[in-house]
Amino acid sequence: MLQDCCDNLRQKIIHHLNVLAGYEVQPVIRGEVVVYRTSGRSHPAKSTAISLYSITRADENTGFGKLSREASLRNGKKTKHDGVETTTYGVVFYLEADFGTPGAMAVKNRGRREFFLKSVTLEVSENRCVHFDCNSWVYPIIKTNADRLFFANTSYLPSQTPAALQSLRQEELANLRGNGRGERKEWERIYDYDRYNDLGDPEKGHHHDRPILGGTRSYPYPRRCRTGRPLSTQDRATETRKKLINLDFYVPPDDRFSPVKLSEFISNSIRAIVHFVIPEVKSVFEGSIRNFESFGQMRKDLYSSHRRSILEGVVMEKLKALLPEEFIKEVVRVVKENPLKFPIPEVIAADENAWMSDEEFGREMLAGLNPAVVRCLERFPPVGRGGKVSSITASHIEKNLEGLSADQAVELRRIFILDHHDYIMQYLRRINEQGLCVYASRTLLFLRHDQTLKPLAIELSLPGDGKGGEINRVFLPASQGSERSLWQLAKTHVAVNDSGHHQLISHWLHTHAAVEPFIIATRRQLSAMHPIYKLLDPHFKDTMHINSLARSVLLNAGGILEMTMFPGKFALEMSSAIYRNWGFREQALPLDLLKRGIAVEDPGEPSGVRLRFEDYPYAVDGLDVWVAIETWVTNYCDHFYPDDRSVASDIEIQSWWHEVRTVGHGDKRDDEDGCWLPLDSVANLSQTLTTLIWIASALHASVNFGQFAYAGYPPNRPTRCRKFIPQEGTPEFAEFLRDPDKYFLEMVPDRFTTTLGLALIEVLSGHTADEVYLGQRASSEWTDDANVLHMFQKFGDDLRKVEKRIEERNGNRRLKNRWGPAQVPYTLLYPDTSNLGAEKGVTGRGIPNSVSI
């Protein structure tokens, strides 16, 4: 430290002597360094130094830009940036006369602890600043053996890189790729690929064995970030884990939660666990540990203001088997101080029985949690894998087709299907051997003239004699008596199927897992100076960290999803089977709607497609958001790529695309037609990037942030079943007739599983304070290109117009699917551009830039 002070003093004296002597001297560069304040960590000012790289003068020995002398941080002041507590330091650089303009910087942490560096801004002249958006952890040099490199906010295509930065650009990418060997340490910045070989735990016996996903024809899957943890001694293939829940799996520092996000995530998790504990404790005292005795008791125990601060061993012992010790201590403390219940979910807030209506059942397929699955039926009756024909006949449905025959209704595109049959059927025997009672289902619905979906019939199927046969039952709508109650049970089994598909496929596979390979390829193949890197970077925020936590807590053998969702131990294996049919191109909303028969091509529309009916909230709002993203991305790409040749000759973007297709999503490499566009034109690049940003932002928002609103009331979206629907003439049927509500509550998950699932979705449904929404950036200085900033401002303006149109639609009571009988307005694709972190928690609106929770 004394040496640093002496060096700075010497440079200051030399600078002033040169000025007095009349020598040419570049003005002193002053700057601000913003660091997140973190409790328990030392102040970086005492041990941190920064050096600058020139973009105009290269060092003859290294080939890198000329490196300035180190400058230390000084005069730290407590500040706030976007409501986050920070410390802002000053920094002064004394440069040689011909140093030129800085374009990169090296940060040296000589301390013992890491710190989170938010940004550095340098005033290089009266009217020009150079800004560094850092947003990463800086680890001590005694661990990293290297300075931490950051590039300024100027974008360069590879062919346009200043000579002084070319070698630095190439070396940085080489370092980020690593060598694919060894166990990663928390301070390393290395991005490499691995299969999903971290789900099982063979050390605990064969019940915890899980197949390795990815890299084989049997189990295709996207890749994840490699951690290199030791392999199990039992199979030499599965990575080991220290305990059931691991919060310290390797995530590269650039993709790790900020201190603010980490603190809030832990706090939200603890609050959700407390919400889980209170009704469980109450059940111990009232002797109803296994089931809720009535719908009224469920509402009272889960949502009422009743408080109890006594913990009983039964519940806490279950939690101790799931949670780290530090979590348990904090849970006990919070429960004693403030034992609150779950908030009341929107689906029962206005009318606690509206969820049971057929209209709400159909409406949630268009505006609920899983709105991108329902499709137009192409032929009647439905036909599944192997040519097996559904047992639903024309006589089942034609009385509800407003005078049309089944064939006529299909031709007019007025029959829709929610199909959870084929992919479940191949696993169903094994699923039910786990002690569950699950069906595969097909649900047919009719598009009425008021554009609501009326359920026509539900087919529930079980495996037959083991030779490919099936046992099918068809249930029809009914409004009274035992038939009404049976119909409600059938709808509930459909909801179980749809809940599993939503969480494992629409949510996890199609957003979280699908995006991670793009992040890894971007870090490995695109320099931080590349304009496409700068375009994509905010759409990757926190995704790798939340995915790592998911593999540790939710998706692993014995994890929460296996405990709560109907596939159980086959959950991820089932998602692998569905990934076979995944295509990246088809994730583009217009192509998805065309594939599902819900839209037709129309070159006159901004999106290129026209919906067959207007009142489809997910689709109509989604197309508005899609067009806004596409316009922004197209303008951005046109700005940097003057012609198709410039895309084809961009070595970094071509390496990126090759690695995404052949490694990150390598199991889909041969599916060129259905999966990948050739990246040989500006138009194809724009379409590819629009699709990726759509997946990471709007698609994820549409399937994530409404979870508590709809599934927060478990009877509306149960996750598994413990009983089949009884057959007439059996003792079970007599039991059902005596008390249909009791049978229902004994059929859906027990109270422990129910409450655990609620605790999970409460965390998943909430926004955090550091959320950055579509049309926003964490810093207004993310680029120094005034034209790009103008385009980005227009993007924000376009999204505000989308918000206004959504508000107008929600105010149009003719559009019945905007609210439905439960009176839940559709706002999941409301961008919320004015929300700068002030409104957090479960809001049911807002499109974050990334898959951040």
PENORUR-V453812 format. One record per residue. RES is the residue in one letter. NEAR is the number of other ideal C-beta (glycine too) atoms within 8 Angstrom. Layout:
res=[RES,RES]
near=[NEAR,NEAR]
//
This chain:
res=[M,L,Q,D,C,C,D,N,L,R,Q,K,I,I,H,H,L,N,V,L,A,G,Y,E,V,Q,P,V,I,R,G,E,V,V,V,Y,R,T,S,G,R,S,H,P,A,K,S,T,A,I,S,L,Y,S,I,T,R,A,D,E,N,T,G,F,G,K,L,S,R,E,A,S,L,R,N,G,K,K,T,K,H,D,G,V,E,T,T,T,Y,G,V,V,F,Y,L,E,A,D,F,G,T,P,G,A,M,A,V,K,N,R,G,R,R,E,F,F,L,K,S,V,T,L,E,V,S,E,N,R,C,V,H,F,D,C,N,S,W,V,Y,P,I,I,K,T,N,A,D,R,L,F,F,A,N,T,S,Y,L,P,S,Q,T,P,A,A,L,Q,S,L,R,Q,E,E,L,A,N,L,R,G,N,G,R,G,E,R,K,E,W,E,R,I,Y,D,Y,D,R,Y,N,D,L,G,D,P,E,K,G,H,H,H,D,R,P,I,L,G,G,T,R,S,Y,P,Y,P,R,R,C,R,T,G,R,P,L,S,T,Q,D,R,A,T,E,T,R,K,K,L,I,N,L,D,F,Y,V,P,P,D,D,R,F,S,P,V,K,L,S,E,F,I,S,N,S,I,R,A,I,V,H,F,V,I,P,E,V,K,S,V,F,E,G,S,I,R,N,F,E,S,F,G,Q,M,R,K,D,L,Y,S,S,H,R,R,S,I,L,E,G,V,V,M,E,K,L,K,A,L,L,P,E,E,F,I,K,E,V,V,R,V,V,K,E,N,P,L,K,F,P,I,P,E,V,I,A,A,D,E,N,A,W,M,S,D,E,E,F,G,R,E,M,L,A,G,L,N,P,A,V,V,R,C,L,E,R,F,P,P,V,G,R,G,G,K,V,S,S,I,T,A,S,H,I,E,K,N,L,E,G,L,S,A,D,Q,A,V,E,L,R,R,I,F,I,L,D,H,H,D,Y,I,M,Q,Y,L,R,R,I,N,E,Q,G,L,C,V,Y,A,S,R,T,L,L,F,L,R,H,D,Q,T,L,K,P,L,A,I,E,L,S,L,P,G,D,G,K,G,G,E,I,N,R,V,F,L,P,A,S,Q,G,S,E,R,S,L,W,Q,L,A,K,T,H,V,A,V,N,D,S,G,H,H,Q,L,I,S,H,W,L,H,T,H,A,A,V,E,P,F,I,I,A,T,R,R,Q,L,S,A,M,H,P,I,Y,K,L,L,D,P,H,F,K,D,T,M,H,I,N,S,L,A,R,S,V,L,L,N,A,G,G,I,L,E,M,T,M,F,P,G,K,F,A,L,E,M,S,S,A,I,Y,R,N,W,G,F,R,E,Q,A,L,P,L,D,L,L,K,R,G,I,A,V,E,D,P,G,E,P,S,G,V,R,L,R,F,E,D,Y,P,Y,A,V,D,G,L,D,V,W,V,A,I,E,T,W,V,T,N,Y,C,D,H,F,Y,P,D,D,R,S,V,A,S,D,I,E,I,Q,S,W,W,H,E,V,R,T,V,G,H,G,D,K,R,D,D,E,D,G,C,W,L,P,L,D,S,V,A,N,L,S,Q,T,L,T,T,L,I,W,I,A,S,A,L,H,A,S,V,N,F,G,Q,F,A,Y,A,G,Y,P,P,N,R,P,T,R,C,R,K,F,I,P,Q,E,G,T,P,E,F,A,E,F,L,R,D,P,D,K,Y,F,L,E,M,V,P,D,R,F,T,T,T,L,G,L,A,L,I,E,V,L,S,G,H,T,A,D,E,V,Y,L,G,Q,R,A,S,S,E,W,T,D,D,A,N,V,L,H,M,F,Q,K,F,G,D,D,L,R,K,V,E,K,R,I,E,E,R,N,G,N,R,R,L,K,N,R,W,G,P,A,Q,V,P,Y,T,L,L,Y,P,D,T,S,N,L,G,A,E,K,G,V,T,G,R,G,I,P,N,S,V,S,I]
near=[6,5,6,10,9,8,10,12,8,8,10,9,8,9,11,8,8,10,9,6,6,4,7,4,8,10,5,9,13,9,12,9,13,13,13,13,9,8,4,3,7,8,6,14,10,8,9,15,11,15,13,15,17,16,12,8,10,10,10,3,4,6,7,13,16,13,11,14,8,10,12,11,12,9,5,10,7,7,9,7,8,8,8,10,7,13,12,11,15,11,14,11,14,11,10,7,9,6,12,10,8,16,14,14,13,12,13,12,14,9,11,5,7,11,14,13,16,10,13,15,11,14,9,9,6,3,3,7,8,14,14,13,10,9,10,10,11,13,12,12,11,7,8,10,5,6,8,13,10,11,10,12,12,10,12,12,12,11,6,5,12,10,6,16,17,10,9,13,12,8,9,11,11,7,10,11,10,10,5,5,5,5,8,10,7,8,10,10,8,10,11,11,10,10,10,12,11,12,12,11,11,12,9,7,6,5,6,12,9,12,8,12,13,13,8,7,3,4,11,11,14,12,14,13,14,9,11,8,11,6,10,13,5,7,8,6,7,16,10,9,11,4,6,8,9,8,7,4,12,13,10,13,13,9,12,11,8,10,10,11,12,10,8,12,12,8,8,12,10,12,11,13,13,14,14,12,15,14,12,13,13,11,12,10,9,6,5,10,8,6,8,11,7,9,9,6,10,12,11,9,12,11,9,8,4,8,8,9,7,6,10,9,6,9,12,12,8,9,12,8,6,8,10,8,6,6,11,12,8,9,14,10,8,12,13,7,6,6,12,8,12,10,9,7,14,12,13,14,7,7,8,5,6,14,11,6,9,9,11,13,10,13,15,13,14,15,12,10,13,12,15,10,11,11,11,11,11,5,7,10,11,14,8,11,7,5,6,8,8,11,8,12,7,9,5,10,15,10,4,9,14,7,3,10,8,13,7,9,13,13,6,7,9,10,16,14,13,13,10,12,13,9,10,14,13,8,13,14,7,8,14,11,6,8,5,11,8,14,10,14,15,15,12,15,15,15,11,9,4,5,12,12,13,12,13,13,12,15,15,13,14,11,9,9,4,5,5,5,8,10,8,9,8,10,11,9,9,9,4,5,6,8,9,10,11,11,13,11,12,12,12,14,15,13,11,14,15,14,15,14,12,12,12,15,11,12,13,12,14,13,16,14,13,15,14,16,14,13,12,14,14,13,12,11,10,13,13,10,11,14,10,12,12,12,9,14,10,11,11,14,10,12,16,13,11,12,12,12,11,11,14,13,9,11,11,16,13,8,12,11,11,13,8,12,13,13,11,11,8,10,14,12,12,13,14,13,10,11,12,7,5,12,10,12,11,10,13,12,12,12,10,11,13,12,8,10,9,11,11,7,8,8,5,4,8,5,10,8,13,9,12,9,7,7,12,13,15,14,14,12,15,12,15,12,16,15,11,12,15,12,11,13,13,10,10,12,12,9,10,9,12,3,6,9,6,11,14,10,7,12,7,12,13,10,9,13,10,8,12,12,13,7,11,14,14,11,10,13,8,4,9,6,4,7,12,9,7,6,12,7,10,12,6,12,14,13,11,12,13,14,12,12,12,15,13,15,15,13,14,15,13,13,15,12,12,13,12,13,13,16,14,15,11,13,10,11,11,14,14,15,15,11,10,7,11,11,7,5,4,8,5,9,11,8,10,12,7,6,7,10,8,10,13,13,13,9,11,13,13,8,15,10,12,13,13,12,14,15,12,12,12,17,12,9,14,13,13,13,9,11,12,11,13,13,10,10,8,9,8,5,11,11,10,9,9,6,7,11,10,8,12,11,8,11,13,11,8,12,14,11,8,13,12,8,9,14,8,8,12,11,6,8,6,4,11,13,14,13,11,14,9,13,10,11,7,14,9,12,16,11,14,12,12,4,11,7,10,6,9,11,6,11,11,11,8,14,13,14,13,14,11,12,12]
//
